[in-house]
Amino acid sequence: MSILVKPIITEKITKEGELFNRFGFVVDKKANKVQIKKAVEATYGVSVVNVNTMNVRPDRTTKYTKSGLISGKSNAYKKAIVQVQEGETIDFYNNI
């Protein structure tokens, strides 16, 4: 079971990465901060200073179609914001 599911690459997270050395990841729902810190350090070879986590709730939607109302929802997930030590960085684009 992998703790890090995928990195989050949005404008807001990219800006925080440039200014404050913070990077975002979608992580396993059952992972705690210590496990996330060890996984990031092992995967990317950086030293982690701080880890913030948050549970993102699912978004519910309702669509009006010819066949009637269709309701659905997105999946819930856990997000981690990881701050690395000053002078270090994580490059998500080197494997493209």
Phi and psi in radians as a Rosetta constraint file:
Dihedral C 1 N 2 CA 2 C 2 CIRCULARHARMONIC -1.534 0.35
Dihedral N 2 CA 2 C 2 N 3 CIRCULARHARMONIC 2.375 0.35
Dihedral C 2 N 3 CA 3 C 3 CIRCULARHARMONIC -1.382 0.35
Dihedral N 3 CA 3 C 3 N 4 CIRCULARHARMONIC -0.764 0.35
Dihedral C 3 N 4 CA 4 C 4 CIRCULARHARMONIC -1.520 0.35
Dihedral N 4 CA 4 C 4 N 5 CIRCULARHARMONIC 2.053 0.35
Dihedral C 4 N 5 CA 5 C 5 CIRCULARHARMONIC -1.483 0.35
Dihedral N 5 CA 5 C 5 N 6 CIRCULARHARMONIC -0.955 0.35
Dihedral C 5 N 6 CA 6 C 6 CIRCULARHARMONIC -2.857 0.35
Dihedral N 6 CA 6 C 6 N 7 CIRCULARHARMONIC 2.729 0.35
Dihedral C 6 N 7 CA 7 C 7 CIRCULARHARMONIC -1.379 0.35
Dihedral N 7 CA 7 C 7 N 8 CIRCULARHARMONIC 2.683 0.35
Dihedral C 7 N 8 CA 8 C 8 CIRCULARHARMONIC -1.724 0.35
Dihedral N 8 CA 8 C 8 N 9 CIRCULARHARMONIC 2.119 0.35
Dihedral C 8 N 9 CA 9 C 9 CIRCULARHARMONIC -2.119 0.35
Dihedral N 9 CA 9 C 9 N 10 CIRCULARHARMONIC 1.628 0.35
Dihedral C 9 N 10 CA 10 C 10 CIRCULARHARMONIC -2.218 0.35
Dihedral N 10 CA 10 C 10 N 11 CIRCULARHARMONIC 3.003 0.35
Dihedral C 10 N 11 CA 11 C 11 CIRCULARHARMONIC -1.119 0.35
Dihedral N 11 CA 11 C 11 N 12 CIRCULARHARMONIC -0.714 0.35
Dihedral C 11 N 12 CA 12 C 12 CIRCULARHARMONIC -1.158 0.35
Dihedral N 12 CA 12 C 12 N 13 CIRCULARHARMONIC -0.788 0.35
Dihedral C 12 N 13 CA 13 C 13 CIRCULARHARMONIC -1.205 0.35
Dihedral N 13 CA 13 C 13 N 14 CIRCULARHARMONIC -0.645 0.35
Dihedral C 13 N 14 CA 14 C 14 CIRCULARHARMONIC -1.117 0.35
Dihedral N 14 CA 14 C 14 N 15 CIRCULARHARMONIC -0.696 0.35
Dihedral C 14 N 15 CA 15 C 15 CIRCULARHARMONIC -1.142 0.35
Dihedral N 15 CA 15 C 15 N 16 CIRCULARHARMONIC -0.731 0.35
Dihedral C 15 N 16 CA 16 C 16 CIRCULARHARMONIC -1.139 0.35
Dihedral N 16 CA 16 C 16 N 17 CIRCULARHARMONIC -0.575 0.35
Dihedral C 16 N 17 CA 17 C 17 CIRCULARHARMONIC -1.135 0.35
Dihedral N 17 CA 17 C 17 N 18 CIRCULARHARMONIC -0.665 0.35
Dihedral C 17 N 18 CA 18 C 18 CIRCULARHARMONIC -1.281 0.35
Dihedral N 18 CA 18 C 18 N 19 CIRCULARHARMONIC -0.685 0.35
Dihedral C 18 N 19 CA 19 C 19 CIRCULARHARMONIC -1.526 0.35
Dihedral N 19 CA 19 C 19 N 20 CIRCULARHARMONIC -0.757 0.35
Dihedral C 19 N 20 CA 20 C 20 CIRCULARHARMONIC -2.102 0.35
Dihedral N 20 CA 20 C 20 N 21 CIRCULARHARMONIC 0.105 0.35
Dihedral C 20 N 21 CA 21 C 21 CIRCULARHARMONIC 1.036 0.35
Dihedral N 21 CA 21 C 21 N 22 CIRCULARHARMONIC 0.726 0.35
Dihedral C 21 N 22 CA 22 C 22 CIRCULARHARMONIC -1.948 0.35
Dihedral N 22 CA 22 C 22 N 23 CIRCULARHARMONIC 2.385 0.35
Dihedral C 22 N 23 CA 23 C 23 CIRCULARHARMONIC -2.297 0.35
Dihedral N 23 CA 23 C 23 N 24 CIRCULARHARMONIC 2.544 0.35
Dihedral C 23 N 24 CA 24 C 24 CIRCULARHARMONIC -1.885 0.35
Dihedral N 24 CA 24 C 24 N 25 CIRCULARHARMONIC 2.530 0.35
Dihedral C 24 N 25 CA 25 C 25 CIRCULARHARMONIC -2.435 0.35
Dihedral N 25 CA 25 C 25 N 26 CIRCULARHARMONIC 2.537 0.35
Dihedral C 25 N 26 CA 26 C 26 CIRCULARHARMONIC -1.536 0.35
Dihedral N 26 CA 26 C 26 N 27 CIRCULARHARMONIC 2.199 0.35
Dihedral C 26 N 27 CA 27 C 27 CIRCULARHARMONIC -2.133 0.35
Dihedral N 27 CA 27 C 27 N 28 CIRCULARHARMONIC 2.973 0.35
Dihedral C 27 N 28 CA 28 C 28 CIRCULARHARMONIC -1.109 0.35
Dihedral N 28 CA 28 C 28 N 29 CIRCULARHARMONIC 2.491 0.35
Dihedral C 28 N 29 CA 29 C 29 CIRCULARHARMONIC -1.096 0.35
Dihedral N 29 CA 29 C 29 N 30 CIRCULARHARMONIC -0.516 0.35
Dihedral C 29 N 30 CA 30 C 30 CIRCULARHARMONIC -1.630 0.35
Dihedral N 30 CA 30 C 30 N 31 CIRCULARHARMONIC -0.003 0.35
Dihedral C 30 N 31 CA 31 C 31 CIRCULARHARMONIC -1.353 0.35
Dihedral N 31 CA 31 C 31 N 32 CIRCULARHARMONIC 2.482 0.35
Dihedral C 31 N 32 CA 32 C 32 CIRCULARHARMONIC -1.808 0.35
Dihedral N 32 CA 32 C 32 N 33 CIRCULARHARMONIC 3.128 0.35
Dihedral C 32 N 33 CA 33 C 33 CIRCULARHARMONIC -1.139 0.35
Dihedral N 33 CA 33 C 33 N 34 CIRCULARHARMONIC -0.639 0.35
Dihedral C 33 N 34 CA 34 C 34 CIRCULARHARMONIC -1.170 0.35
Dihedral N 34 CA 34 C 34 N 35 CIRCULARHARMONIC -0.743 0.35
Dihedral C 34 N 35 CA 35 C 35 CIRCULARHARMONIC -1.140 0.35
Dihedral N 35 CA 35 C 35 N 36 CIRCULARHARMONIC -0.687 0.35
Dihedral C 35 N 36 CA 36 C 36 CIRCULARHARMONIC -1.135 0.35
Dihedral N 36 CA 36 C 36 N 37 CIRCULARHARMONIC -0.745 0.35
Dihedral C 36 N 37 CA 37 C 37 CIRCULARHARMONIC -1.067 0.35
Dihedral N 37 CA 37 C 37 N 38 CIRCULARHARMONIC -0.803 0.35
Dihedral C 37 N 38 CA 38 C 38 CIRCULARHARMONIC -1.136 0.35
Dihedral N 38 CA 38 C 38 N 39 CIRCULARHARMONIC -0.657 0.35
Dihedral C 38 N 39 CA 39 C 39 CIRCULARHARMONIC -1.178 0.35
Dihedral N 39 CA 39 C 39 N 40 CIRCULARHARMONIC -0.732 0.35
Dihedral C 39 N 40 CA 40 C 40 CIRCULARHARMONIC -1.177 0.35
Dihedral N 40 CA 40 C 40 N 41 CIRCULARHARMONIC -0.732 0.35
Dihedral C 40 N 41 CA 41 C 41 CIRCULARHARMONIC -1.118 0.35
Dihedral N 41 CA 41 C 41 N 42 CIRCULARHARMONIC -0.686 0.35
Dihedral C 41 N 42 CA 42 C 42 CIRCULARHARMONIC -1.269 0.35
Dihedral N 42 CA 42 C 42 N 43 CIRCULARHARMONIC -0.663 0.35
Dihedral C 42 N 43 CA 43 C 43 CIRCULARHARMONIC -1.333 0.35
Dihedral N 43 CA 43 C 43 N 44 CIRCULARHARMONIC -0.784 0.35
Dihedral C 43 N 44 CA 44 C 44 CIRCULARHARMONIC -1.864 0.35
Dihedral N 44 CA 44 C 44 N 45 CIRCULARHARMONIC -0.113 0.35
Dihedral C 44 N 45 CA 45 C 45 CIRCULARHARMONIC 1.178 0.35
Dihedral N 45 CA 45 C 45 N 46 CIRCULARHARMONIC 0.636 0.35
Dihedral C 45 N 46 CA 46 C 46 CIRCULARHARMONIC -2.088 0.35
Dihedral N 46 CA 46 C 46 N 47 CIRCULARHARMONIC 2.849 0.35
Dihedral C 46 N 47 CA 47 C 47 CIRCULARHARMONIC -1.776 0.35
Dihedral N 47 CA 47 C 47 N 48 CIRCULARHARMONIC 2.221 0.35
Dihedral C 47 N 48 CA 48 C 48 CIRCULARHARMONIC -1.615 0.35
Dihedral N 48 CA 48 C 48 N 49 CIRCULARHARMONIC 2.315 0.35
Dihedral C 48 N 49 CA 49 C 49 CIRCULARHARMONIC -1.646 0.35
Dihedral N 49 CA 49 C 49 N 50 CIRCULARHARMONIC -0.757 0.35
Dihedral C 49 N 50 CA 50 C 50 CIRCULARHARMONIC -2.561 0.35
Dihedral N 50 CA 50 C 50 N 51 CIRCULARHARMONIC 2.529 0.35
Dihedral C 50 N 51 CA 51 C 51 CIRCULARHARMONIC -2.283 0.35
Dihedral N 51 CA 51 C 51 N 52 CIRCULARHARMONIC 2.193 0.35
Dihedral C 51 N 52 CA 52 C 52 CIRCULARHARMONIC -2.035 0.35
Dihedral N 52 CA 52 C 52 N 53 CIRCULARHARMONIC 2.354 0.35
Dihedral C 52 N 53 CA 53 C 53 CIRCULARHARMONIC -2.143 0.35
Dihedral N 53 CA 53 C 53 N 54 CIRCULARHARMONIC 2.692 0.35
Dihedral C 53 N 54 CA 54 C 54 CIRCULARHARMONIC -2.656 0.35
Dihedral N 54 CA 54 C 54 N 55 CIRCULARHARMONIC 2.507 0.35
Dihedral C 54 N 55 CA 55 C 55 CIRCULARHARMONIC -1.634 0.35
Dihedral N 55 CA 55 C 55 N 56 CIRCULARHARMONIC 2.172 0.35
Dihedral C 55 N 56 CA 56 C 56 CIRCULARHARMONIC -1.689 0.35
Dihedral N 56 CA 56 C 56 N 57 CIRCULARHARMONIC 2.169 0.35
Dihedral C 56 N 57 CA 57 C 57 CIRCULARHARMONIC -1.354 0.35
Dihedral N 57 CA 57 C 57 N 58 CIRCULARHARMONIC 2.765 0.35
Dihedral C 57 N 58 CA 58 C 58 CIRCULARHARMONIC -1.304 0.35
Dihedral N 58 CA 58 C 58 N 59 CIRCULARHARMONIC 2.551 0.35
Dihedral C 58 N 59 CA 59 C 59 CIRCULARHARMONIC -1.584 0.35
Dihedral N 59 CA 59 C 59 N 60 CIRCULARHARMONIC 2.278 0.35
Dihedral C 59 N 60 CA 60 C 60 CIRCULARHARMONIC -1.763 0.35
Dihedral N 60 CA 60 C 60 N 61 CIRCULARHARMONIC 2.424 0.35
Dihedral C 60 N 61 CA 61 C 61 CIRCULARHARMONIC -2.279 0.35
Dihedral N 61 CA 61 C 61 N 62 CIRCULARHARMONIC 2.668 0.35
Dihedral C 61 N 62 CA 62 C 62 CIRCULARHARMONIC -2.289 0.35
Dihedral N 62 CA 62 C 62 N 63 CIRCULARHARMONIC 2.253 0.35
Dihedral C 62 N 63 CA 63 C 63 CIRCULARHARMONIC -2.081 0.35
Dihedral N 63 CA 63 C 63 N 64 CIRCULARHARMONIC 2.401 0.35
Dihedral C 63 N 64 CA 64 C 64 CIRCULARHARMONIC -1.731 0.35
Dihedral N 64 CA 64 C 64 N 65 CIRCULARHARMONIC 2.001 0.35
Dihedral C 64 N 65 CA 65 C 65 CIRCULARHARMONIC -2.147 0.35
Dihedral N 65 CA 65 C 65 N 66 CIRCULARHARMONIC 3.130 0.35
Dihedral C 65 N 66 CA 66 C 66 CIRCULARHARMONIC -1.097 0.35
Dihedral N 66 CA 66 C 66 N 67 CIRCULARHARMONIC -0.618 0.35
Dihedral C 66 N 67 CA 67 C 67 CIRCULARHARMONIC -1.474 0.35
Dihedral N 67 CA 67 C 67 N 68 CIRCULARHARMONIC 0.001 0.35
Dihedral C 67 N 68 CA 68 C 68 CIRCULARHARMONIC 2.116 0.35
Dihedral N 68 CA 68 C 68 N 69 CIRCULARHARMONIC -2.837 0.35
Dihedral C 68 N 69 CA 69 C 69 CIRCULARHARMONIC -1.372 0.35
Dihedral N 69 CA 69 C 69 N 70 CIRCULARHARMONIC 2.347 0.35
Dihedral C 69 N 70 CA 70 C 70 CIRCULARHARMONIC -2.159 0.35
Dihedral N 70 CA 70 C 70 N 71 CIRCULARHARMONIC 2.126 0.35
Dihedral C 70 N 71 CA 71 C 71 CIRCULARHARMONIC -1.970 0.35
Dihedral N 71 CA 71 C 71 N 72 CIRCULARHARMONIC 2.579 0.35
Dihedral C 71 N 72 CA 72 C 72 CIRCULARHARMONIC -2.718 0.35
Dihedral N 72 CA 72 C 72 N 73 CIRCULARHARMONIC 3.096 0.35
Dihedral C 72 N 73 CA 73 C 73 CIRCULARHARMONIC -2.645 0.35
Dihedral N 73 CA 73 C 73 N 74 CIRCULARHARMONIC 2.718 0.35
Dihedral C 73 N 74 CA 74 C 74 CIRCULARHARMONIC -1.536 0.35
Dihedral N 74 CA 74 C 74 N 75 CIRCULARHARMONIC 3.002 0.35
Dihedral C 74 N 75 CA 75 C 75 CIRCULARHARMONIC -1.445 0.35
Dihedral N 75 CA 75 C 75 N 76 CIRCULARHARMONIC 2.578 0.35
Dihedral C 75 N 76 CA 76 C 76 CIRCULARHARMONIC -1.436 0.35
Dihedral N 76 CA 76 C 76 N 77 CIRCULARHARMONIC 2.588 0.35
Dihedral C 76 N 77 CA 77 C 77 CIRCULARHARMONIC -2.611 0.35
Dihedral N 77 CA 77 C 77 N 78 CIRCULARHARMONIC 2.950 0.35
Dihedral C 77 N 78 CA 78 C 78 CIRCULARHARMONIC -1.920 0.35
Dihedral N 78 CA 78 C 78 N 79 CIRCULARHARMONIC 2.352 0.35
Dihedral C 78 N 79 CA 79 C 79 CIRCULARHARMONIC -2.047 0.35
Dihedral N 79 CA 79 C 79 N 80 CIRCULARHARMONIC 2.436 0.35
Dihedral C 79 N 80 CA 80 C 80 CIRCULARHARMONIC -2.167 0.35
Dihedral N 80 CA 80 C 80 N 81 CIRCULARHARMONIC 2.316 0.35
Dihedral C 80 N 81 CA 81 C 81 CIRCULARHARMONIC -1.868 0.35
Dihedral N 81 CA 81 C 81 N 82 CIRCULARHARMONIC 2.055 0.35
Dihedral C 81 N 82 CA 82 C 82 CIRCULARHARMONIC -1.953 0.35
Dihedral N 82 CA 82 C 82 N 83 CIRCULARHARMONIC 2.242 0.35
Dihedral C 82 N 83 CA 83 C 83 CIRCULARHARMONIC -1.823 0.35
Dihedral N 83 CA 83 C 83 N 84 CIRCULARHARMONIC 2.165 0.35
Dihedral C 83 N 84 CA 84 C 84 CIRCULARHARMONIC -1.698 0.35
Dihedral N 84 CA 84 C 84 N 85 CIRCULARHARMONIC 2.939 0.35
Dihedral C 84 N 85 CA 85 C 85 CIRCULARHARMONIC -1.177 0.35
Dihedral N 85 CA 85 C 85 N 86 CIRCULARHARMONIC 2.663 0.35
Dihedral C 85 N 86 CA 86 C 86 CIRCULARHARMONIC -1.043 0.35
Dihedral N 86 CA 86 C 86 N 87 CIRCULARHARMONIC 2.313 0.35
Dihedral C 86 N 87 CA 87 C 87 CIRCULARHARMONIC 1.659 0.35
Dihedral N 87 CA 87 C 87 N 88 CIRCULARHARMONIC -0.245 0.35
Dihedral C 87 N 88 CA 88 C 88 CIRCULARHARMONIC -1.797 0.35
Dihedral N 88 CA 88 C 88 N 89 CIRCULARHARMONIC 2.729 0.35
Dihedral C 88 N 89 CA 89 C 89 CIRCULARHARMONIC -2.609 0.35
Dihedral N 89 CA 89 C 89 N 90 CIRCULARHARMONIC 2.805 0.35
Dihedral C 89 N 90 CA 90 C 90 CIRCULARHARMONIC -1.994 0.35
Dihedral N 90 CA 90 C 90 N 91 CIRCULARHARMONIC 2.213 0.35
Dihedral C 90 N 91 CA 91 C 91 CIRCULARHARMONIC -1.840 0.35
Dihedral N 91 CA 91 C 91 N 92 CIRCULARHARMONIC 1.908 0.35
Dihedral C 91 N 92 CA 92 C 92 CIRCULARHARMONIC -1.437 0.35
Dihedral N 92 CA 92 C 92 N 93 CIRCULARHARMONIC -0.271 0.35
Dihedral C 92 N 93 CA 93 C 93 CIRCULARHARMONIC -1.728 0.35
Dihedral N 93 CA 93 C 93 N 94 CIRCULARHARMONIC 0.089 0.35
Dihedral C 93 N 94 CA 94 C 94 CIRCULARHARMONIC -1.327 0.35
Dihedral N 94 CA 94 C 94 N 95 CIRCULARHARMONIC -0.283 0.35
Dihedral C 94 N 95 CA 95 C 95 CIRCULARHARMONIC -1.755 0.35
Dihedral N 95 CA 95 C 95 N 96 CIRCULARHARMONIC 0.222 0.35
